[in-house]
Amino acid sequence: MALKWLKYFCPNARYLLKVDDDVAINTPRILNSIKKGDFGEKKDLLLCRYMRSPQPVIREKTNKWFVTYEEYPAEKFPQYCSGYAIFYSSSAAIKIYEASQTLKYFWIEDVFVTGIARQKAGIQGTNIMFYAQFHLDKAKLLMSLSEEYRNSFILAANFAPASIREIWATLLTSRN
């Protein structure tokens, strides 16, 4: 829906950032990268953390991620992004959305959108290891000590809202 919304209601947007609600994002770092032109002139930009490749399709019926051969006949999924956070240029998002409209729907959305539809759209994503999953105290300590960590796009995943607010406060007070 976010890709569709971008296409029809945000014609002047240059980028789209899809983020899960339990993820702490380093907004100042992302805005600085856009302002400085860190993404260059690449029109079809997709930045994400790719899942290990290749991911086998799970055929065990008792597994939550069980997929039938009718749903997906191949033994392995195409390269796809972890759904924590995905940064798209608007042109890449629109191309992926349009490609998705020509495909049979597949219920694992990360695989469908950033794997199958991305591949059909001819979009080459960039794998960026840009998040860390830590305990709150460890994440806050890293922010205070590590310039590299403070410059990551995604600071932490799988956190409650109160923890994300603490990470955000630590980020703002630890910046030089």
Summary of the structure (lengths in Angstrom):
residues: 176
radius of gyration: 17.5
end to end distance: 37.7
largest distance: 54.3
contacts: 499
relative contact order: 0.20
helix: 40%
strand: 16%
